[in-house]
Amino acid sequence: MNAPAPVSLRHRVNQARLRLQASGQRLVIAVPFGWLLLFFLLPFALVLKISFAEFRIGIPPFTDLVTFTDQAYLRVTLAFSNYLRMVEDRQYLVAYLNSLRIAGGSTLIALLIGYPMAYAIARAPKGPRAVLLFLVVLPFWTSFLIRVYAWVGLLKGNGLINAALLSLGIIDQPLLIAGSDWGVHIGIVYSYLPFMILPLYATLEKLDPSLLEAAHDLGCRPWKAFLTVTLPLSMPGVIAGCMLVFIPAVGEFVIPELLGGADTFMIGRVLWNEFFLNRDWPVASAVAVVMLVLLVAPIMLFQHLQSREAPAKTEARP
Amino acid sequence: MTSWRRNGFLITALGFGFAFLYVPIFLLILYSFNGGRLVTVWAGFSTKWYGELLHNEQLLGAAWISLRIAVTTASFATVLGTMAALAMVRFGRFGGRTLFSGMLSAPLVMPEVITGLASLLLFVSMERLLGWPEGRGVTTITIAHITFCTAYVAVVMQARLQDMDRSIEEAAMDLGARPLKVFFVITIPVIAPALVAGWLLSFTLSLDDLVIASFVSGPASSTLPMVVFSSIRLGVSPEINALATLLVVLATVAIAAVGWLQVRQERLSTRLAQGADAD
């Protein structure tokens, strides 16, 4: 008569196990979620908050937005002066425009160098392909600072390139590449080229070669086939690669500092100077907020591509 | 495949591209063996700059700090990044998934000056409110590094988890193994090469970071990139060339090890698959 008992016991054990499994899943989500909320998202709220504070001498070097007056009233003081300064002082506007121009130009150069490389690697036979990919990834693993430094030694007035050109008699005055926008362009393209090649390679490798054969069979010239078939199909890779280069390049500090001139003002450098030289945290925060506003559209585009990539992959699997 | 080799344009593009990527590094390595102090004049082969490196207390101290931070960062970021990747790939929809995936991909492109400033403001506010972390130093650098390295590990692990053949896990599940046991006995060994790759990636990213560390470091916690940077600002020096060469060799060995692990893993699984087919 007590036959149902084990069934219900097993049922209960199963229920408990499912509950445990569900709470385990929640834990796996909650730990990284909580970490990123606290250490990645919350800091941006603080940047926004402090950009409305005023500079003062002390620790911390900014005023409180929320204060209690004598009558225990809450008083919120928002200082817009930091943002007014962005508009009034031309230095900031020039720095923003410089950053966009230099980052945009470098992204274009990286695309022009990276696309043929990615295409060649994607079309290579399997053996060489692995080696070529390895060679693309390797510089990414070696120190970024060291790679920029390598160019400092090459491009300086008394650097290797000038020494070689002078001794060959091609030039009689050292070229001032380091210390100009061209130095920064070279530095950015050199440092970020792997980021351009990898997403391009990923889309080009998936490209069905039979589409190109069909175009060829129908009498399409190779260049026309490239422009009408390959290029449109590789657009997600082009956009992802360009965003991966453009967004960090806008805020780049190390490259303009080491390879640019004293007058190559990019916004990352302005933020750095406001913070480390002037110790003006509120203005540095306002510079960061304006930079983020400029970058929101490209960042959203990049994230959209990232999130579209993931489900497409799982759906493609049987 | 001969058509690939015959395509002059593609071969030229590859040759030019790789020359651009590698010639500066080769010259840097070459000149680290230069006997003279002048970087443009070759004054005979010498390893004396490597010897000087060993006596540079400041560099050695900074390298030790950086190594400690990098090991801690890599270990924490690998765990957090793997959890995040599992959440994204395995658990379907959950509340806040869009926000979560946004916070996982934003650090990949966020300009470092912004992340650095933001992290610093957080640590300062936390210290005022909670009294922790006390001042800034190794702990704050480590926390900031874990945060952005987690995003990189999550990318690597998501790709691996999506490509993974789940039939072995399902078989284990059918035979009555619990999810946690399946994870530790089946999943972890299968994704082990990706775990190693994620760990090494975090390790190198942390070891390499200058900007974020400069914002959140304290008076007695200058990392290796910070010391190198202040020395580079003064000009090119053969000692830094020697240090750079060592770092490049270290990175090459590390990535070659990862590549070897992955190739071995692939061969093993194809052999297993062939064995299963033969049965």
Interface residues (C-beta under 8 A of the other chain):
Chain A: R17 Q21 G24 Q25 V28 I29 V31 P32 F33 W35 L36 L37 L38 F39 F40 L41 L42 P43 F44 L46 V47 I50 P60 I113 G114 P116 M117 Y119 A120 I121 R123 A124 P125 L132 F134 L135 V136 V137 L138 P139 W141 T142 S143 F144 L145 I146 R147 Y149 A150 W151 V152 G153 L154 K156 N158 G159 L160 A163 Y190 L193 M243 L244 I247 P248 V250 G251 E252 F253 V254 E257 L258 G268 L271 W272 F275 F276 W281 A284 S285 A288 M291 L292 L295 P298 I299 F302 Q303 Q306 S307 A310 K313 T314 R317
Chain B: M1 W4 N7 F9 L10 I11 A13 L14 F16 G17 F18 F20 L21 Y22 P24 I25 L27 L28 Y31 V39 T40 L80 G81 M83 A84 L86 A87 M88 V89 F91 F94 G96 T98 F100 S101 G102 M103 L104 S105 A106 P107 L108 V109 M110 P111 E112 V113 I114 T115 L117 A118 S119 L121 L122 V124 S125 R128 I143 A144 I146 T147 T150 A154 Q158 Q162 R178 P179 L180 L201 T204 L207 D208 L210 V211 S214 F215 P225 V228 F229 I232 R233 V236 I240 N241 A244 L247 V248 A251 T252 A254 I255 G259
